[in-house]
Amino acid sequence: MKPAARIPADAGPGFDYLRRNDEREIDNPDLDDPRCFRYLERMNTVLRLARTVPPPARVLEVGSAQANVSLILAEAGYTVVALDLRLDFLRYARAKWERGPFWTAVGDGLRLPFRTGAFEVVVVGELVEHVDDPAALLTEAARVLAPAGVLVVTTPNGRCVGTDEPTFTTFRQRAAAGTTAAGGGPGAEDHLFALTMGELEALLPAQVQLLHRGYAVSRLINSRSHPVLRRLLGDVPPWLRRAAASLPLLGPRLSQQLVLAARRRAGAV
């Protein structure tokens, strides 16, 4: 996978936007930078869950943006499709590609242009908080899962200290009362809400069975608002990061990300 620095700088606003994100998040030489830490911790969690299905499994990443998950899995021998609403985002991902079976597709996550059961792994990362009907999004993701296929979902944690967005329940109540706009849709710039773990689990369709529920990216270890604490803690090994996120009482309040994995039920339609 090519680094952002090797992508043409004058290829359009979509390229510039994703280049800046990559330079902060995945190519950043300062691993203590909160944006880099948060992104890599979330991405590595997704990769670990996706790899429970061995290559050359077919993988779909819905709302792929930079498509870093897709590109890494393609290099590992998976057959990968990155889907996004924006063609310029997909052109950027193609410019980063170096090797491995990797394709791109323009499409809406609510109406996936693929046959039922087409993929062994479907990744829906940081997307459910952008749509006003996240249950429909996950139902469609489950539709394209093959029997025993794995769905991986990540989203910001609505219970984390410092979260500004309303919970999904509050968002729906406000939308029903006409006090908030129930728009957005895939690719919207702003989050509409932040889900709690219970709300996210309740959105899973009946066709899938929960495999993993967890928290990632502990605010205790990494926070923009506490850079001194981050520096004092120094280089925190991955096992300690995961342990901090799994603390029974503090984990749900101090973790910035929710992560779920679910398996397609046998015979589900």
C-alpha positions as CSV (number, residue, x, y, z in Angstrom):
1,M,0.0,0.0,0.0
2,K,1.5,3.3,-1.1
3,P,1.9,6.0,1.5
4,A,-0.1,9.2,1.1
5,A,3.0,11.1,0.2
6,R,3.2,9.2,-3.1
7,I,-0.4,10.2,-4.1
8,P,-0.6,13.1,-6.6
9,A,-1.3,16.3,-4.6
10,D,-3.3,18.0,-7.4
11,A,-5.9,15.2,-8.1
12,G,-8.9,17.1,-6.6
13,P,-10.5,18.0,-3.3
14,G,-11.4,14.3,-2.4
15,F,-7.7,13.3,-2.8
16,D,-6.5,16.2,-0.7
17,Y,-9.0,15.4,2.1
18,L,-8.1,11.7,2.2
19,R,-4.3,12.5,1.9
20,R,-4.6,14.8,5.0
21,N,-6.4,12.0,6.9
22,D,-3.8,9.4,6.0
23,E,-0.9,11.7,6.9
24,R,-2.4,12.2,10.3
25,E,-3.7,8.7,10.9
26,I,-1.8,5.9,9.3
27,D,1.4,7.5,7.9
28,N,2.0,9.8,10.9
29,P,5.6,9.2,12.3
30,D,4.4,10.4,15.7
31,L,2.6,7.3,17.1
32,D,1.7,9.3,20.2
33,D,-0.5,11.7,18.1
34,P,-4.0,11.0,19.4
35,R,-5.4,10.8,15.9
36,C,-2.9,8.3,14.8
37,F,-3.2,6.2,18.0
38,R,-7.0,6.2,17.7
39,Y,-7.1,5.2,14.0
40,L,-4.5,2.5,14.2
41,E,-6.0,0.9,17.3
42,R,-9.5,0.8,15.7
43,M,-8.1,-0.5,12.3
44,N,-6.0,-3.2,14.0
45,T,-9.1,-4.4,15.9
46,V,-11.1,-4.6,12.7
47,L,-8.2,-6.5,10.9
48,R,-7.9,-9.0,13.8
49,L,-11.7,-9.8,13.6
50,A,-11.7,-10.0,9.8
51,R,-8.8,-12.4,9.8
52,T,-10.8,-14.9,11.8
53,V,-11.9,-15.9,8.3
54,P,-8.8,-17.1,6.4
55,P,-7.8,-15.9,2.9
56,P,-8.7,-16.0,0.1
57,A,-12.1,-15.1,1.5
58,R,-14.2,-12.4,-0.3
59,V,-14.3,-9.1,1.7
60,L,-16.5,-6.1,1.3
61,E,-15.7,-2.8,3.0
62,V,-18.8,-0.5,3.1
63,G,-18.0,3.2,3.2
64,S,-14.3,2.6,2.6
65,A,-13.0,6.2,2.3
66,Q,-9.1,5.7,2.2
67,A,-9.8,1.9,2.1
68,N,-6.8,1.1,4.3
69,V,-8.5,-2.0,5.7
70,S,-9.3,-3.2,2.2
71,L,-5.8,-2.6,0.9
72,I,-4.1,-4.4,3.8
73,L,-6.4,-7.4,3.5
74,A,-5.8,-7.5,-0.3
75,E,-2.1,-7.6,0.3
76,A,-2.7,-10.5,2.7
77,G,-4.4,-12.6,0.0
78,Y,-8.1,-11.7,0.5
79,T,-10.3,-10.9,-2.5
80,V,-11.5,-7.4,-1.6
81,V,-14.1,-4.9,-2.8
82,A,-14.1,-1.4,-1.4
83,L,-17.4,0.4,-1.8
84,D,-18.1,4.1,-1.4
85,L,-20.6,6.7,-2.6
86,R,-17.8,9.0,-3.9
87,L,-15.9,8.1,-7.0
88,D,-13.0,10.4,-6.1
89,F,-12.5,8.4,-2.8
90,L,-12.3,5.2,-4.7
91,R,-9.9,6.7,-7.2
92,Y,-7.7,7.7,-4.3
93,A,-7.8,4.1,-3.0
94,R,-6.9,2.8,-6.4
95,A,-3.9,5.2,-6.5
96,K,-2.7,3.7,-3.2
97,W,-3.0,0.1,-4.3
98,E,0.2,-1.9,-5.0
99,R,-0.7,-5.6,-4.9
100,G,-3.3,-8.1,-4.1
101,P,-6.8,-8.8,-5.5
102,F,-8.6,-5.4,-5.0
103,W,-11.6,-3.9,-6.7
104,T,-13.7,-0.8,-6.1
105,A,-17.4,-0.1,-6.6
106,V,-19.5,3.1,-6.3
107,G,-22.6,2.3,-4.3
108,D,-25.0,3.1,-1.5
109,G,-24.6,1.0,1.7
110,L,-28.4,0.9,2.0
111,R,-28.7,-0.7,-1.5
112,L,-25.6,-2.8,-2.1
113,P,-25.1,-3.7,-5.7
114,F,-24.1,-7.3,-4.9
115,R,-26.0,-10.6,-4.9
116,T,-27.1,-12.2,-1.6
117,G,-24.3,-14.2,0.1
118,A,-21.5,-12.7,-2.0
119,F,-18.9,-12.1,0.7
120,E,-17.4,-14.1,3.6
121,V,-16.5,-10.8,5.5
122,V,-18.3,-7.5,5.5
123,V,-16.8,-4.5,7.3
124,V,-19.0,-1.5,8.2
125,G,-16.5,0.9,9.9
126,E,-17.5,4.3,11.2
127,L,-20.6,4.5,9.1
128,V,-23.7,3.6,11.1
129,E,-23.5,7.0,12.9
130,H,-23.9,8.8,9.6
131,V,-27.3,7.2,8.5
132,D,-30.7,7.9,10.0
133,D,-31.7,4.2,9.5
134,P,-28.7,2.2,10.8
135,A,-30.8,-1.0,11.2
136,A,-31.5,-1.0,7.4
137,L,-27.8,-0.5,6.7
138,L,-26.8,-3.5,8.9
139,T,-29.6,-5.6,7.4
140,E,-28.3,-5.0,3.9
141,A,-24.8,-5.8,5.1
142,A,-26.0,-9.1,6.5
143,R,-27.8,-9.9,3.2
144,V,-24.6,-10.0,1.3
145,L,-22.9,-12.3,3.9
146,A,-22.3,-15.9,2.8
147,P,-23.4,-18.7,5.2
148,A,-21.2,-18.4,8.4
149,G,-19.8,-15.1,7.1
150,V,-18.6,-12.5,9.5
151,L,-19.9,-8.9,9.9
152,V,-17.6,-6.4,11.6
153,V,-19.0,-3.1,12.8
154,T,-17.3,-0.1,14.5
155,T,-18.7,3.2,15.7
156,P,-18.0,5.9,18.3
157,N,-19.1,5.0,21.8
158,G,-22.1,7.1,22.9
159,R,-21.3,6.5,26.6
160,C,-17.7,7.7,26.4
161,V,-16.8,10.7,28.6
162,G,-16.7,13.8,26.4
163,T,-19.1,12.6,23.7
164,D,-21.0,15.5,22.3
165,E,-23.5,13.7,20.0
166,P,-26.9,12.5,21.3
167,T,-27.5,8.8,21.8
168,F,-29.4,7.0,19.1
169,T,-32.4,6.8,21.3
170,T,-32.4,10.5,21.9
171,F,-31.9,11.2,18.2
172,R,-34.9,9.1,17.3
173,Q,-37.0,10.8,20.0
174,R,-36.0,14.3,18.7
175,A,-36.7,13.2,15.1
176,A,-40.1,11.9,16.0
177,A,-40.9,15.2,17.8
178,G,-39.6,17.2,14.8
179,T,-36.9,18.9,16.8
180,T,-33.9,17.5,14.8
181,A,-33.3,16.8,11.1
182,A,-33.5,13.1,10.4
183,G,-31.3,13.3,7.3
184,G,-27.7,12.7,6.6
185,G,-27.4,9.4,4.7
186,P,-24.2,7.5,3.9
187,G,-21.3,9.8,3.4
188,A,-22.7,12.7,5.5
189,E,-19.9,14.8,7.0
190,D,-21.3,15.0,10.5
191,H,-22.3,12.3,12.9
192,L,-26.1,12.2,13.6
193,F,-25.7,10.4,16.9
194,A,-23.4,8.1,19.0
195,L,-24.6,4.6,19.8
196,T,-24.3,2.9,23.2
197,M,-23.4,-0.8,23.2
198,G,-27.0,-1.8,23.9
199,E,-28.3,0.3,21.0
200,L,-25.7,-1.1,18.6
201,E,-26.5,-4.7,19.6
202,A,-30.2,-4.1,19.1
203,L,-29.6,-3.0,15.5
204,L,-28.1,-6.3,14.5
205,P,-30.5,-8.1,12.2
206,A,-32.0,-11.6,13.1
207,Q,-29.9,-13.2,10.3
208,V,-26.7,-12.8,12.4
209,Q,-25.5,-14.1,15.8
210,L,-23.2,-12.0,18.0
211,L,-19.6,-13.3,18.2
212,H,-17.8,-10.4,19.8
213,R,-18.7,-7.2,21.6
214,G,-16.0,-4.9,22.9
215,Y,-14.6,-1.5,23.4
216,A,-11.4,0.0,21.9
217,V,-9.3,3.1,22.2
218,S,-9.2,4.0,25.9
219,R,-9.5,7.7,26.6
220,L,-7.5,7.0,29.8
221,I,-4.5,6.2,27.7
222,N,-5.0,8.5,24.7
223,S,-6.9,11.8,24.7
224,R,-6.6,15.1,22.9
225,S,-7.7,16.8,26.1
226,H,-5.0,15.1,28.2
227,P,-1.8,15.1,26.1
228,V,0.3,15.4,29.2
229,L,-1.1,12.2,30.6
230,R,-0.4,10.4,27.3
231,R,3.2,11.6,27.4
232,L,3.7,10.5,31.0
233,L,2.3,7.0,30.2
234,G,4.8,6.7,27.4
235,D,4.7,3.7,25.0
236,V,1.7,1.6,26.0
237,P,1.8,-2.0,24.7
238,P,-1.3,-3.3,22.8
239,W,-2.2,-5.8,25.5
240,L,-2.5,-2.9,28.1
241,R,-4.6,-0.8,25.7
242,R,-7.0,-3.7,25.3
243,A,-7.0,-4.3,29.0
244,A,-7.9,-0.7,29.8
245,A,-10.8,-0.8,27.3
246,S,-12.1,-4.0,28.9
247,L,-12.3,-2.8,32.5
248,P,-15.9,-3.8,33.6
249,L,-16.9,-0.3,35.0
250,L,-14.5,2.1,33.4
251,G,-14.2,0.6,30.0
252,P,-17.6,1.5,28.8
253,R,-17.2,5.1,30.0
254,L,-13.6,5.7,28.9
255,S,-13.5,3.8,25.6
256,Q,-14.0,5.9,22.4
257,Q,-15.0,3.0,20.1
258,L,-17.6,0.2,20.0
259,V,-16.7,-3.0,18.1
260,L,-19.0,-5.8,17.3
261,A,-18.6,-8.9,15.2
262,A,-21.4,-11.2,14.2
263,R,-21.7,-14.4,12.2
264,R,-24.4,-15.2,9.6
265,R,-26.7,-17.9,11.0
266,A,-27.0,-21.1,9.2
267,G,-30.1,-21.2,7.0
268,A,-30.9,-17.5,7.7
269,V,-32.8,-15.8,4.9
